[in-house]
Amino acid sequence: MALPVATAHAEPTPSASSVQKKLDALNKQVDQLVEKYNQAEEDLKSAKAKLKAARKAAAAEAADFEKTRARIAEMAATAYKNGDMGDVAGFVGTGDPQNVLDQTAVFAHLSRNRSSELTVFLAAAQRLQRQQAQAQEAYDDVLRRSKELKEQKQKVEKSIDTQEKLLSRLGVTPDRPSGGGGGTYTGPASGSARVALQFAYAQIGKPYQYGAEGPNSYDCSGLTMRSWGAAGVNLPRTTYSQYSATKRVAKSDLQPGDLVFFSSLGHVGLYVGNGQMVHAPRTGKNVEVVNITSGYYATNYYGAGRP
């Protein structure tokens, strides 16, 4: 008996609204990943500075150790010639503090007559060992941070790829990054806020790039940091730290130049006035001015801060 032929069914084409919903969720995910990437990079800078300082301190201790080792070697040789003790010149010739510390019994023998000098030597050896351990710990921390950065970057790039495919399925062609061109702020802001907005407007048309702080491309917090930096106000690097470093402002009290945050601190822009902000949006788009009173930004509004 002939079996019925199975009919292949194509996956139903998702509606524009369902794809837009997925796209919005992906935008939130990308925003969060980018800011975590930025925070990890700030931590990496700190870890590298710590490692550099530890190595410098260890080098200084090594110099002290070598000077004292030479003096103790001379003392040991003299003691041997005088028949004060057995052959100890070999172990004091080592440059390894651990080997020195392992010979405390021998040093105890020498210390009956030269306790002050030996105490200094042992202290130098202990300091060197401690500094080397601290330098190694800092180095390991840098390696761990580097791995985290790489993993987070891969997640961002994967999310970006998915985002672009969703845009294509929506039939939306992303803005192509251009060389800029800029704009001019003509609103009512004054003082530092006006300088910050003038800077931000001058970046309009420049491409978004995560981790970028200008001058040719920006991510969201990179743009806000540089904009207020142009006005002489030093904002920290990430959305999280910028939110913490600014004064809370009610949505009804927003003024031009205020920082406006979205998606659980995943995104930030500069309020322009009239319900608009200038910001660096996401990969595939350029710095632009958008309305925040409806749609995605209205739905995902988190709060505001005044530098």
Buried (B, 14 or more C-beta within 10 A) or exposed (E): EEEEEEEEEEEEEBEEEEBBEBBBEBBBBBBBBBBBBBBBBBBBEEBBEBBEEBBEBBEEBBEBBEEBBEBBBEBBBEBBEEEBEEEBBEBBEBEEBEBBEEBEEBBEBBBEEBEEBBEBBBEBBBBBBBBBEBBEEBBEBBEEBBEBBEEBBEBBBEBBEBBEEBBEBBEBEBBEBEEBEBBEBEBEBEEBBBBBBBBBBBBBBBBBBBBBBBEEBBBBBBBBBBBBBBBEBEBBBBBBBBBEBBEEBEEEEBEBBBBBBBBBBBBBBBBBBEBBBBBBBBBBBBBBBBEBEEEBBEEBBBBBBBB
